Amino acid sequence: MILLLFFVKIISHLSKFIIPMLHQNPPKYSFNHQKIIIIALAYVGVITGAGLSSGQEIFQYFASFGKMGMIGVVILGVLHAIFGGIILALGSFYRANEHSQVLDNIAGPWVTKLLDWSLIVSGFTLGFVMIAGAGANLNQEFGAPTWLGAALCSLLVIGISMLNFEKVTAVIGIFTPIVVFIIFALTLYTFVGKSYDWDYLDRIALSEPQIFPNAWLSLINYYALCIMTGASMAFVLGGKTMYVGEAARGGFLGGALIGLISACTAFTIFANIDLILDADLPMQLLVANVHPWLGTLMSFIIFAMIFNTAISLYYSLAKRFSGDDNQRFKWILIGLVLVGFILSFAGFKKLVSIMFPIIGYIGMLLLVVLLLAWIKNHKKIKTERINRRHIYALMQKKLDDSQSFNKTDEKQLNKLIENSVINDQEIKQDMTQLVKDNLDKS
């Protein structure tokens, strides 16, 4: 924890250059490093999931390109860090409760509509790929027919969605840090005290068919895929944070951690590429090679994460199209899952190689929109960041009995609230609650 806090302080200084912020002598504010860590870990949970834990994505997008793929995965970490900061900063700036609140402000109506529907289609696509992954999971570990695992996952998605799915997914969410720990442990097991013939491994990797003509297009497409599948929740995560600077630093740190996890996965798979060429779930196979019982444990964990991803996607899609009509929600959910189950018969490995690049190409448009939005609104975001600091300082004077608050302060506070991009009543209410909570802690 001490090392992590030290790392956060370094990141805070570095992000001033990578994610420039305004320094116009605002009220002194000390960043809450604990909150930044919480935001970072939450962002890791949003972006990483069943796809990364299976290893199939990393194999096709990076390991299959050999040494160049390893360079690509290092650059991936930089992209994760930079755009992680941008996405969460935009979410915080607009105080987003859903992705449309950000897209409506940063893109034109036609682009917004295209991206909105693209996110919906991407969610459905990822859903049936996850169902296929559930089938591949049980097939690889237990030899069960692929349709059985897919059917089990589909039935669980439908059944749990009719119950209290939030409690179930919250419990399953604990598997994310377990998978991260397993990835780091497997990386140490792979490299500590061992050496590899990298030229030999490179030749094996390049002998396999690649889904892209070169490693650089593969890199951009993969990162765009990550953004398409995680942007909606990432915007909301940023929206829950009042301070843009904390959101940006949390996203930057979280992105850096995701980059580290991805690099560990990629280098581990590349070092064992001669063993996993035909595996649907490379990481599961590598864990099983350490010890069969560990492979079985990894199988259950991956299945749980696949289920968690699938139910989150299908539940949110059904809710979007049904509104508050519970009966309509049930029928839409059943219909979506059944269609997903049928499409899953194409096979997990094949679906990853076909559908994920398509989502990635669409995601490239979102990357361009995000980058242009950051460049265009950067000054406004910096101004709003300072504005919220001033509002907090004045609100603290108003609510703290030990401080003096006069009519001039009141007038200035009202002016600052009026100038904020957030609705007057919303920022007044949220900032008041934030100040009260902090005063209670002090």
C-alpha positions as CSV (number, residue, x, y, z in Angstrom):
1,M,0.0,0.0,0.0
2,I,2.9,2.4,0.8
3,L,4.5,1.7,-2.5
4,L,1.1,2.2,-4.3
5,L,0.7,5.6,-2.5
6,F,4.2,6.6,-3.6
7,F,3.3,5.5,-7.2
8,V,0.2,7.6,-7.1
9,K,2.2,10.7,-6.0
10,I,4.6,10.2,-9.0
11,I,1.6,9.7,-11.3
12,S,0.0,12.9,-10.0
13,H,3.1,14.8,-11.0
14,L,3.5,13.1,-14.3
15,S,-0.1,13.6,-15.3
16,K,0.4,17.3,-15.1
17,F,2.3,16.9,-18.3
18,I,0.4,14.0,-19.9
19,I,-3.0,15.4,-18.8
20,P,-2.3,19.1,-18.5
21,M,-4.2,20.9,-15.8
22,L,-4.6,24.7,-15.1
23,H,-2.6,26.2,-12.3
24,Q,-4.0,29.7,-11.7
25,N,-3.6,29.8,-7.9
26,P,-6.9,28.1,-7.0
27,P,-7.7,27.5,-3.4
28,K,-5.2,25.0,-2.0
29,Y,-6.5,21.5,-2.5
30,S,-4.7,18.3,-1.5
31,F,-5.7,15.3,-3.8
32,N,-7.2,12.4,-1.9
33,H,-4.7,9.7,-2.9
34,Q,-6.9,7.0,-1.3
35,K,-9.8,8.0,-3.5
36,I,-7.6,8.1,-6.6
37,I,-6.6,4.5,-5.9
38,I,-10.2,3.5,-5.5
39,I,-11.1,5.2,-8.8
40,A,-8.1,3.5,-10.5
41,L,-9.0,0.0,-9.2
42,A,-12.7,0.5,-10.2
43,Y,-11.5,1.5,-13.7
44,V,-9.4,-1.6,-13.9
45,G,-12.6,-3.6,-13.1
46,V,-14.5,-1.8,-15.8
47,I,-12.0,-2.3,-18.6
48,T,-10.6,-5.7,-17.7
49,G,-12.8,-8.8,-17.7
50,A,-13.4,-12.2,-19.1
51,G,-11.7,-11.4,-22.4
52,L,-8.4,-10.5,-20.8
53,S,-8.5,-13.4,-18.3
54,S,-9.1,-15.9,-21.1
55,G,-6.0,-14.7,-23.0
56,Q,-7.6,-15.3,-26.4
57,E,-7.8,-11.6,-27.2
58,I,-4.2,-10.9,-26.2
59,F,-3.0,-13.9,-28.2
60,Q,-4.7,-12.9,-31.4
61,Y,-4.0,-9.1,-31.1
62,F,-0.4,-9.2,-29.8
63,A,1.3,-12.5,-29.2
64,S,0.5,-13.7,-32.8
65,F,2.7,-10.8,-34.1
66,G,5.8,-12.0,-32.1
67,K,8.3,-9.4,-31.0
68,M,6.5,-6.5,-32.7
69,G,3.4,-7.5,-30.8
70,M,5.3,-7.2,-27.5
71,I,6.3,-3.7,-28.5
72,G,2.7,-3.0,-29.3
73,V,1.4,-4.2,-25.9
74,V,3.9,-1.8,-24.2
75,I,2.5,1.1,-26.2
76,L,-1.0,-0.2,-25.3
77,G,-0.2,0.7,-21.7
78,V,0.5,4.3,-22.6
79,L,-2.8,4.5,-24.5
80,H,-4.7,3.1,-21.6
81,A,-3.1,5.6,-19.2
82,I,-3.7,8.7,-21.4
83,F,-7.2,7.9,-22.6
84,G,-8.1,6.6,-19.1
85,G,-7.4,10.1,-17.8
86,I,-9.3,11.7,-20.6
87,I,-12.4,9.5,-20.4
88,L,-12.8,9.8,-16.6
89,A,-12.1,13.6,-16.8
90,L,-14.9,14.0,-19.4
91,G,-17.3,11.9,-17.2
92,S,-16.5,14.1,-14.2
93,F,-16.7,17.3,-16.1
94,Y,-20.3,16.5,-17.3
95,R,-21.2,14.6,-14.1
96,A,-22.4,11.8,-16.4
97,N,-25.0,9.2,-15.3
98,E,-24.9,7.5,-18.7
99,H,-22.7,7.7,-21.8
100,S,-25.2,9.8,-23.8
101,Q,-24.7,12.7,-21.4
102,V,-21.1,12.9,-22.6
103,L,-21.6,12.0,-26.2
104,D,-24.4,14.6,-26.6
105,N,-21.9,17.3,-25.6
106,I,-18.8,16.2,-27.4
107,A,-20.1,15.1,-30.8
108,G,-22.7,16.2,-33.4
109,P,-26.2,14.6,-33.4
110,W,-25.5,12.2,-36.2
111,V,-22.1,11.0,-34.8
112,T,-23.7,10.7,-31.3
113,K,-26.5,8.6,-32.7
114,L,-24.1,6.4,-34.6
115,L,-21.9,5.9,-31.5
116,D,-24.9,5.3,-29.3
117,W,-26.2,2.5,-31.5
118,S,-22.6,1.2,-32.0
119,L,-22.3,0.9,-28.3
120,I,-25.6,-1.0,-28.1
121,V,-24.5,-3.4,-31.0
122,S,-21.1,-3.8,-29.4
123,G,-22.7,-4.8,-26.1
124,F,-24.9,-7.4,-27.8
125,T,-22.0,-8.7,-29.8
126,L,-19.8,-9.0,-26.8
127,G,-22.7,-10.8,-25.0
128,F,-22.9,-13.7,-27.5
129,V,-19.1,-13.9,-27.7
130,M,-19.1,-14.4,-23.9
131,I,-21.8,-17.1,-24.2
132,A,-19.5,-18.9,-26.7
133,G,-16.6,-18.4,-24.3
134,A,-18.6,-20.2,-21.6
135,G,-19.0,-23.2,-23.9
136,A,-15.3,-23.2,-24.8
137,N,-14.4,-22.9,-21.1
138,L,-16.2,-26.1,-20.0
139,N,-15.1,-27.9,-23.1
140,Q,-11.4,-27.2,-22.6
141,E,-11.4,-28.1,-18.9
142,F,-13.9,-30.9,-18.7
143,G,-14.5,-32.1,-22.3
144,A,-18.2,-31.0,-22.1
145,P,-19.9,-30.2,-25.5
146,T,-19.6,-26.5,-26.2
147,W,-23.4,-26.1,-26.4
148,L,-23.7,-27.3,-22.8
149,G,-21.6,-24.5,-21.4
150,A,-23.2,-22.0,-23.6
151,A,-26.7,-23.2,-22.6
152,L,-25.8,-23.1,-18.9
153,C,-24.5,-19.6,-19.1
154,S,-27.6,-18.5,-21.1
155,L,-30.0,-20.0,-18.5
156,L,-28.0,-18.4,-15.6
157,V,-28.2,-15.0,-17.3
158,I,-32.0,-15.3,-17.8
159,G,-32.7,-16.8,-14.3
160,I,-30.5,-14.4,-12.3
161,S,-31.8,-11.4,-14.2
162,M,-35.3,-12.2,-12.9
163,L,-33.9,-12.1,-9.4
164,N,-31.6,-9.6,-7.6
165,F,-28.8,-9.7,-10.2
166,E,-26.9,-6.7,-8.6
167,K,-26.1,-8.7,-5.4
168,V,-24.9,-11.7,-7.5
169,T,-22.7,-9.6,-9.8
170,A,-21.3,-7.8,-6.8
171,V,-20.2,-11.1,-5.3
172,I,-18.7,-12.3,-8.7
173,G,-16.9,-9.0,-9.0
174,I,-14.4,-10.2,-6.3
175,F,-13.0,-12.6,-9.0
176,T,-11.4,-9.6,-10.9
177,P,-8.6,-9.1,-8.3
178,I,-8.1,-12.8,-8.0
179,V,-7.6,-13.1,-11.8
180,V,-5.1,-10.2,-11.7
181,F,-3.2,-11.9,-8.9
182,I,-3.1,-15.2,-10.9
183,I,-1.8,-13.3,-14.0
184,F,1.0,-11.7,-12.0
185,A,1.8,-15.1,-10.3
186,L,1.8,-16.9,-13.6
187,T,4.1,-14.3,-15.1
188,L,6.6,-14.7,-12.2
189,Y,6.4,-18.5,-12.6
190,T,7.0,-18.2,-16.3
191,F,10.1,-15.9,-16.2
192,V,11.8,-16.3,-12.8
193,G,14.9,-18.5,-13.3
194,K,14.1,-19.3,-16.9
195,S,15.3,-18.2,-20.3
196,Y,13.7,-18.4,-23.7
197,D,14.8,-18.4,-27.4
198,W,12.8,-15.3,-28.5
199,D,13.8,-15.7,-32.1
200,Y,12.4,-19.2,-32.1
201,L,9.2,-18.1,-30.4
202,D,8.9,-15.2,-32.9
203,R,9.1,-17.6,-35.8
204,I,6.3,-19.8,-34.3
205,A,4.1,-16.8,-33.7
206,L,4.6,-15.4,-37.2
207,S,3.8,-18.8,-38.8
208,E,0.2,-18.5,-37.6
209,P,-2.4,-16.4,-39.5
210,Q,-2.9,-12.9,-38.1
211,I,-6.2,-11.1,-38.1
212,F,-4.6,-7.8,-39.1
213,P,-1.9,-6.9,-41.7
214,N,0.4,-5.5,-39.1
215,A,0.9,-5.1,-35.4
216,W,0.2,-1.3,-35.3
217,L,-3.3,-1.6,-36.8
218,S,-3.9,-4.5,-34.3
219,L,-2.8,-2.3,-31.4
220,I,-5.1,0.6,-32.3
221,N,-8.0,-1.8,-33.1
222,Y,-7.6,-3.6,-29.8
223,Y,-7.5,-0.4,-27.7
224,A,-10.6,0.9,-29.6
225,L,-12.3,-2.4,-28.8
226,C,-11.5,-1.9,-25.1
227,I,-13.0,1.6,-25.2
228,M,-16.1,0.4,-27.0
229,T,-16.8,-2.2,-24.4
230,G,-15.9,-0.1,-21.4
231,A,-16.6,3.5,-22.2
232,S,-20.2,3.6,-21.0
233,M,-19.3,2.5,-17.5
234,A,-16.1,4.5,-17.5
235,F,-18.0,7.7,-18.2
236,V,-20.4,6.9,-15.3
237,L,-17.4,6.2,-13.0
238,G,-15.9,9.6,-13.8
239,G,-19.3,11.2,-13.3
240,K,-19.5,10.0,-9.7
241,T,-16.3,12.1,-8.9
242,M,-16.8,15.8,-8.3
243,Y,-13.1,16.7,-8.7
244,V,-12.0,16.5,-12.4
245,G,-8.3,16.2,-11.3
246,E,-9.0,13.2,-9.1
247,A,-11.0,11.5,-11.8
248,A,-8.2,12.2,-14.4
249,R,-5.5,10.9,-12.1
250,G,-7.6,7.8,-11.2
251,G,-8.1,7.1,-14.8
252,F,-4.4,7.6,-15.6
253,L,-3.3,5.3,-12.8
254,G,-6.0,2.7,-13.6
255,G,-5.0,2.8,-17.3
256,A,-1.4,2.3,-16.3
257,L,-2.3,-0.7,-14.2
258,I,-4.4,-2.2,-17.1
259,G,-1.4,-1.7,-19.3
260,L,0.8,-3.6,-16.9
261,I,-1.7,-6.5,-16.6
262,S,-2.0,-6.7,-20.4
263,A,1.8,-6.7,-20.8
264,C,2.2,-9.5,-18.2
265,T,-0.5,-11.5,-20.0
266,A,1.0,-10.9,-23.5
267,F,4.6,-11.8,-22.5
268,T,3.5,-14.9,-20.6
269,I,1.5,-16.1,-23.6
270,F,4.3,-15.3,-26.0
271,A,6.8,-17.2,-23.9
272,N,4.5,-20.3,-24.1
273,I,3.2,-19.8,-27.6
274,D,4.3,-23.2,-28.7
275,L,1.9,-24.7,-26.1
276,I,-1.2,-22.6,-26.6
277,L,-1.6,-22.3,-30.4
278,D,-4.8,-24.4,-30.5
279,A,-6.3,-23.4,-27.1
280,D,-9.5,-21.4,-27.0
281,L,-8.5,-20.1,-23.5
282,P,-4.7,-19.9,-23.4
283,M,-4.4,-18.5,-19.8
284,Q,-6.6,-21.4,-18.5
285,L,-4.3,-23.9,-20.2
286,L,-1.1,-22.3,-18.8
287,V,-2.5,-22.3,-15.3
288,A,-3.5,-26.0,-15.7
289,N,0.0,-26.8,-16.7
290,V,1.3,-25.5,-13.4
291,H,-1.2,-27.8,-11.5
292,P,-4.4,-29.5,-12.7
293,W,-6.3,-28.3,-9.6
294,L,-5.3,-24.7,-10.4
295,G,-6.6,-25.1,-13.9
296,T,-10.0,-26.3,-12.6
297,L,-10.1,-23.3,-10.2
298,M,-9.2,-20.9,-13.1
299,S,-11.9,-22.5,-15.2
300,F,-14.6,-21.7,-12.6
301,I,-13.2,-18.2,-12.1
302,I,-13.2,-17.5,-15.9
303,F,-16.7,-19.0,-16.2
304,A,-17.9,-16.7,-13.4
305,M,-16.4,-13.6,-15.1
306,I,-17.8,-14.6,-18.4
307,F,-21.3,-14.9,-16.8
308,N,-20.8,-11.6,-15.0
309,T,-19.9,-9.8,-18.3
310,A,-22.8,-11.5,-20.2
311,I,-25.5,-10.7,-17.6
312,S,-24.3,-7.1,-17.2
313,L,-24.5,-6.6,-21.0
314,Y,-27.9,-8.3,-21.6
315,Y,-29.5,-6.8,-18.5
316,S,-28.6,-3.3,-19.5
317,L,-29.7,-3.8,-23.1
318,A,-33.0,-5.2,-22.0
319,K,-33.5,-2.4,-19.6
320,R,-32.7,0.2,-22.3
321,F,-35.4,-1.1,-24.6
322,S,-38.1,-2.0,-22.0
323,G,-37.9,1.1,-19.7
324,D,-39.9,0.4,-16.5
325,D,-42.1,-2.2,-18.0
326,N,-41.1,-5.3,-16.1
327,Q,-43.0,-7.8,-18.3
328,R,-41.6,-6.3,-21.5
329,F,-38.1,-6.5,-19.9
330,K,-38.4,-10.2,-19.3
331,W,-39.4,-11.0,-22.9
332,I,-36.8,-8.7,-24.4
333,L,-34.1,-10.3,-22.2
334,I,-35.1,-13.8,-23.1
335,G,-35.2,-12.9,-26.8
336,L,-31.7,-11.3,-26.7
337,V,-30.2,-14.2,-24.8
338,L,-31.7,-16.8,-27.1
339,V,-30.4,-15.0,-30.2
340,G,-27.0,-14.8,-28.5
341,F,-27.1,-18.5,-27.7
342,I,-27.7,-19.4,-31.4
343,L,-25.0,-17.0,-32.6
344,S,-22.5,-18.5,-30.1
345,F,-22.4,-21.7,-32.1
346,A,-19.9,-20.1,-34.5
347,G,-17.3,-20.8,-31.8
348,F,-15.4,-18.6,-29.3
349,K,-12.0,-18.4,-31.1
350,K,-13.6,-17.7,-34.5
351,L,-16.0,-15.1,-33.1
352,V,-13.1,-13.2,-31.4
353,S,-11.2,-13.1,-34.7
354,I,-14.3,-11.8,-36.7
355,M,-16.5,-9.8,-34.4
356,F,-13.9,-8.1,-32.1
357,P,-12.0,-6.4,-35.1
358,I,-15.4,-5.0,-36.3
359,I,-16.1,-3.5,-32.9
360,G,-12.6,-2.2,-32.9
361,Y,-13.0,-0.4,-36.2
362,I,-16.1,1.3,-35.0
363,G,-14.3,2.1,-31.7
364,M,-11.7,4.1,-33.7
365,L,-14.4,6.7,-34.4
366,L,-15.0,7.0,-30.7
367,L,-11.3,7.4,-30.1
368,V,-11.1,10.3,-32.6
369,V,-14.2,11.9,-31.0
370,L,-12.7,11.6,-27.5
371,L,-9.4,13.1,-28.6
372,L,-11.0,16.0,-30.5
373,A,-13.4,16.6,-27.5
374,W,-10.4,16.8,-25.1
375,I,-8.5,19.3,-27.4
376,K,-11.6,21.4,-28.0
377,N,-12.9,21.5,-24.4
378,H,-9.6,21.4,-22.6
379,K,-9.7,25.0,-21.5
380,K,-13.3,24.7,-20.4
381,I,-12.4,21.6,-18.4
382,K,-9.5,23.4,-16.7
383,T,-11.7,26.4,-15.9
384,E,-14.4,24.1,-14.5
385,R,-11.8,22.3,-12.4
386,I,-10.7,25.6,-10.8
387,N,-14.3,26.7,-10.5
388,R,-15.3,23.6,-8.4
389,R,-12.3,24.2,-6.1
390,H,-13.5,27.7,-5.4
391,I,-17.1,26.5,-4.9
392,Y,-15.8,23.9,-2.4
393,A,-13.7,26.5,-0.5
394,L,-16.6,28.9,-0.2
395,M,-19.1,26.2,0.7
396,Q,-16.8,25.0,3.4
397,K,-16.6,28.6,4.8
398,K,-20.4,28.7,4.8
399,L,-20.9,25.4,6.5
400,D,-18.0,25.5,8.9
401,D,-19.0,27.3,12.1
402,S,-15.3,28.1,12.8
403,Q,-15.0,30.2,9.6
404,S,-16.5,33.6,8.6
405,F,-18.8,33.7,5.6
406,N,-20.1,37.2,4.5
407,K,-22.4,38.6,1.8
408,T,-19.4,39.0,-0.6
409,D,-18.7,35.3,-0.3
410,E,-22.3,34.5,-0.9
411,K,-22.4,36.6,-4.0
412,Q,-19.2,35.0,-5.3
413,L,-20.5,31.5,-4.5
414,N,-23.7,32.1,-6.4
415,K,-21.8,33.5,-9.4
416,L,-19.5,30.4,-9.5
417,I,-22.4,28.0,-9.3
418,E,-24.1,29.9,-12.1
419,N,-21.0,29.6,-14.2
420,S,-20.5,25.9,-13.7
421,V,-21.4,23.5,-16.5
422,I,-23.4,21.5,-14.0
423,N,-27.0,22.3,-13.2
424,D,-27.2,24.9,-10.4
425,Q,-29.3,22.8,-8.0
426,E,-27.3,19.7,-8.7
427,I,-23.8,21.2,-8.0
428,K,-25.1,23.0,-4.9
429,Q,-26.6,19.9,-3.5
430,D,-23.7,17.6,-4.4
431,M,-21.0,20.0,-3.2
432,T,-22.9,20.7,0.1
433,Q,-23.1,17.0,0.8
434,L,-19.3,16.6,-0.1
435,V,-18.4,19.4,2.3
436,K,-20.6,18.0,5.1
437,D,-19.1,14.6,4.7
438,N,-15.5,16.0,4.9
439,L,-16.3,18.2,7.9
440,D,-17.8,15.2,9.7
441,K,-14.6,13.2,9.1
442,S,-12.3,16.1,10.3
